Amino acid sequence: MRIEAVNRIKLVFTLFDADGNGVLESDDFHLMSSRVAAAVPGADNKRTQAMRAGFTSYWNTLARELDTNHDGRITYDEYQACVLSPERFSAAADEFAAGFAHLGDLDGSGTVTRPVFTAMMRGVGFDLPNIHALFDAFEPDDTDRVRVDVWEAEIKNFYAPDKGGIPADLLTPSPAT
């Protein structure tokens, strides 16, 4: 597994632990999806429900595949052991990526504005400089919008263990020099 993927695993676990108690639970995914929904109050109900369904599906897949002691909680050790196994998580990651990215397309144009992108990513918990770096890497158009399909594809890349040197790596904190 690439070092970039390991760094993404660490970051995602911390972000998914929305209540900060050190383990992942169903409530964390509900809390995070609520934060994202609140960040995009102009989204229609259909897109909001699809985003929430993506979070729920991702949690259900994690629980089924990684909760080795069946206590409804996933520790970091359980998580990092195999979370980036495409054969186990690709369907859930695809649903999650589609629901999340399309939530930001408020006007149905197939694009997301920087303010909406930023609000959604802040709702997840990413740091502002990293969010802007990623948005810029997507090469926004003259109206400061990025394509939803580009964002969706990069979300999928974020969860791929064989990917490195990808725009989504900009979301991970830079190593101290």
Order of alpha helices (4+ residues) and beta strands (2+ residues): alpha-alpha-alpha-alpha-alpha-beta-alpha-alpha-beta-alpha
